Amino acid sequence: MIDLKELRRIALAATPGEWEIGLSNKHVGHIVVKTGDWDGSYRRIADVHCDGRRKDRSNENYLMAFSPLQALALIDELERCREALSTAQLVIRSRYAAERELRATLELIHNAAFSDVQAIARKALKEDK
């Protein structure tokens, strides 16, 4: 199972802020993050090597798709899904137990009713004689 606590720790330890693809040359792309300074400056946090034509930006796009903010959002969603699954499993187990109890009760009622029918039939047979 995926260790969500460790992934959350790693995401929170990464450079906070809004990640973007920054200026680059034809061989290296840069992942930058806004520093939050008044001058709107950026801080370069990663260099991503690419083909010399700059047509393939898949590595940059991948890193952008899994920035700390995105990773935290995915972790939150997965935790909500796990909680929903756990709740659903509890409900199913509870309903299964209730169904077994209801079947046992119906069996007792059926058996009791059958006994009553037999007793009434015996009585009726005795009265006919």
Secondary structure, 3 states (H helix, E strand, C coil): CCCHHHHHHHHHHCCCCCEEEECCCCCEEEEEEECCCCCCCEEEEEEEECCCCCCCCHHHHHHHHCCHHHHHHHHHHHHHHHHHHHHHHHHHHHHHHHHHHHHHHHHHHHHHHHHHHHHHHHHHHHHHC
